[in-house]
Amino acid sequence: MMNRRRLLYVLGFGSLALFQKPLLSAYNKKPNIVLIFVDDMGWPAISCYGNKHVSTPNIDRLAKEGMKFMDAYVTPQCTPSRAALLTGQHTARNGMWHVIGPYYYPYARVQEPIFVENLPRETFTMAKALKACGYKTAHLGKWHLTNTSDGYYTYLHESGKEHYGFDYVNPITDPPEYTREGDKGVDFLTDEAIQFMRSNRDNPFFIYLSHHTLHGPVLAPQEKTTRYLALGYPERGIYSAVYLAAIEHLDQSIGRLLDEMDELQIANDTIVCFLTDNGGVDELFDNSPLRYGKGSVYEGGIRVPLLIRWPNHIKSNSVCSTPVHIIDFYPTFLEIAGEQVSENHILDGESLVPILKQNGDWPRDTLYWFMPLYDKRWGATPAAIIREGDYKLIHFFGDYIDLEQGRKYIPEGRIELYNLREDISETNDLSSIMLQKKEDLLNKLHIWMMSLGHDIPKENPNFDISRWDEVVRPNQQ
């Protein structure tokens, strides 16, 4: 899909840039790192974020013993968030703003720019960087960054692990489609993580525990589902019994993981991060007070729960309202490891260590997103976002889907502006009132896009409003 010169440009290969500042070690021992990454769980799905329907005491324990982030961001969908996590780069740089496998809207109004379909093997991933720091590395669960022999949606294959920096991947189960049966592999992946900790307790380790839950079909142990049915929750739809049971089951699995750290006496030497890849699916969970959910450019699609526990470094019951981004994990983990990257690889994020330790200055006040893709299911059309301070501007490049009007397709560009501190639900568009703020943010957004080699996408010469939502999937032809 992308010629080599362009690919090297967006990935930053061949660049002399490493970091904007050196990463100096301040720790005598490299702590273990456990990153728990959950699929399709929205911001208010955890009880410490306001869920009144199911209790999550084990996940909440991370907040009580660490830091809860109120303004943590990812991208609206799976593949882009995972690519941003492992590369430490915006989608505008790594080129992976599109969920794989490939699909196209050839008659829509805007031409989607060429995107990267597979994470290149030569990418200097977070796992490669930590491995170079002396860490044993494991990828457990969902991959969804390649559509090759290295792996696809469910797995990173054994034969592909070394290309992306992992020493260990979970085995393919029998039957291989475990994500569509039982508990969606929650217990299996937790057992794998526990065994990896036991085997590597004497070495620094990095576990990327990438759960398939709560992605559809949502699954949970039957006895838990039955209990929620008895409490009056429905079989399907919003707050279904199986959905709540799945959250409870996930929470209990995290409890097992934390208990094992205590048993192995490694809890004080381990940083645990809990994060999700995008907002919850609207048809399954109410993301209020955030607007909409998965796939959306609004807060319900990109703002997610983030909890980090790091004993003796993070103050218990800390709450952070500083906007942070998934691209920040890569430089954070490297600073925690006390190492500097020796490979040419540009990082777009900032280390969270000053925030976690509540000392030092935070150098960033602006976040960006570049999402020039169509996905009718989620109401997505090509757009970009800038958040600066309390203000968030969304630029729909050439069309949008009006979800308030029954998913009506509007073949016109649109700019929206919100003050998130006063209007977290994004109900009061200020773009026609705060004209100077709109112009300033729009200019900054476009300058940022151009700095990474992107113009506003062009109008599609094959645009046909009667066929705009036709989808072509090349791998199914």
FENZI-V753177 format. One record per backbone hydrogen bond with DSSP energy under -0.5 kcal/mol. CO is the residue of the C=O (numbers start at 1). NH is the residue of the N-H. Records with the same first field share a line. If there is no record, write none. Layout:
# FENZI-V753177
CO->NH, NH
This chain:
# FENZI-V753177
3->7
4->8
5->9
6->10
7->11
8->12, 13
12->15
17->345
18->347
19->18
22->24
29->31
32->271
33->35, 207
34->36, 273
35->37, 209
36->38, 275
37->211
38->277
40->42, 281
42->45
43->46
46->49, 51
47->50
56->60
57->61
58->62
59->62, 63
60->64
61->65
63->66, 317
66->318
67->308
68->320
69->306
71->324
72->304
73->326
76->295
77->81
78->82
79->83
80->84
81->85
82->86
83->87
84->88
86->126
88->348, 349
90->93, 94
91->95
95->97, 116
104->106, 472
105->108
107->464
109->460
110->112
115->117
120->123
123->125
125->129
126->130
127->131
128->132
129->133
130->135
131->134
136->206
137->167, 168
138->140, 208
139->170
140->210
145->119
148->151
150->157
151->148
152->144
153->143
155->152, 157
157->160, 161
158->161
160->163, 164
161->164, 166
162->165
168->139
176->178
177->180
178->181
181->184
183->186
185->189
186->190
187->191
188->192
189->193
190->194
191->195
192->196
193->197
194->198
195->199
196->200
198->201
200->203
204->136
205->33
206->138, 208
207->35, 209
208->140, 210
209->37, 211
210->142
212->215
213->39
221->224, 225
222->226
223->227
224->228
225->229
226->230
227->231
228->233
229->232
234->241
237->240
240->244
241->245
242->246
243->247
244->248
245->249
246->250
247->251
248->252
249->253
250->254
251->255
252->256
253->257
254->258
255->259
256->260
257->261
258->262
259->263
260->264
261->265, 266, 267
262->265
266->269
267->270
269->32
270->272, 311
271->34
272->309
273->36
274->307
275->38
280->294
281->284, 285
284->239
285->287
287->290
291->300
293->296
298->301, 302
299->303
301->279
302->74, 304
303->43
304->72
305->276
306->69
307->274
308->67
309->272
310->313, 314
315->318
318->68
320->70, 71
324->73
325->328
326->329
327->331, 349
328->332
329->333
330->334
331->335
332->336
333->337
334->338, 339
335->338
343->345
352->355, 356
353->357
354->359
361->363
365->389
367->387
369->385
371->373, 383
375->378, 380
376->379
380->375
382->397
383->371
384->395
385->369
386->393
387->367
388->391
390->420
391->388
392->418
393->386
394->396, 416
395->384, 397
396->414
400->402, 410
401->403
402->405, 407, 408
403->406
408->402, 410
409->411
410->400, 412
414->396
416->394
417->430
418->392, 420
419->423
423->426
427->429
430->433, 434
433->435
434->438
435->439
436->440
437->441
438->442
439->443
440->444
441->445
442->446
443->447
444->448
445->449
446->450
447->451
448->452
449->452, 454
450->453
458->111
460->463
464->467, 468
467->470
472->104, 474
473->476
474->477
